[in-house]
């Protein structure tokens, strides 16, 4: 079972790959869940949707758990 931190980190890794497809790059460790730029938000949402489809896990729940 993955921890909430592992889920968020993996989702950020996927978001980073999606963002790179647009021709942009961010450093390892960048937190897309905190992003405000529309392209970065789009990458985060795409990565969240991938997690839901592939693992039946919503990373937004994991982020909320980390904030608690």
N, C-alpha and C positions, 0 to 999 in steps of 0.2 A: 504494500500500500504506500502510495506517495504522500509526503507531507504537503501541507499547504504551500510552504516555501518552495518545495520541488516543483509543484504544479505551476506556480507563478514564474519561477525561473525558466522552466521549459516553455511556457507560453511566450515569455520574452524572447527566447531563442528563436521560436517560430516567427514571431513578429519581426525580429531582426532580419531573418531570411526574406520575408515578404517585403520589407522596406528596401532591402538590397535589390530586389527585382525592379524597383522604381528608380534605381541608380543612386540611392542614398546609402550612407553608412553612419552608424553610431558605435560608440565603444561598447565592448563587452561589459555587461552590468548595467547598461542603460535601462531605465524602468519605463517601458512603454505605457504601463498602467497609469502613470502620472503625467503623460504627455498631453499637451494642449494643441499642438500643430495637427491640422486635419489629416495629413498623410501618415503621421505617426499614430494617430487615433485609429485610422483605417487599418493600419498594420496590426494594431492590438486587437481590434474587433475581428479581423480575419483570423488571427491566431486563436482567439477565444472560440470562434465558430469551429475551427479545425479540432480543437480539444473536445468540444461537445460532440462532434460527429465521430471522432476516432476513439475517444476514451469515455464518453458519457459523463464528463466532468466539466463543470462551468468554472473557469478560472476566476471569474468575478466573485464567486462565493469564497474562494481561497483568499483573494485579496481582502475581502471583508473580514475573514477570520484573522488575518494577520493584523488588521487594524484594531481588533478588539483587545 
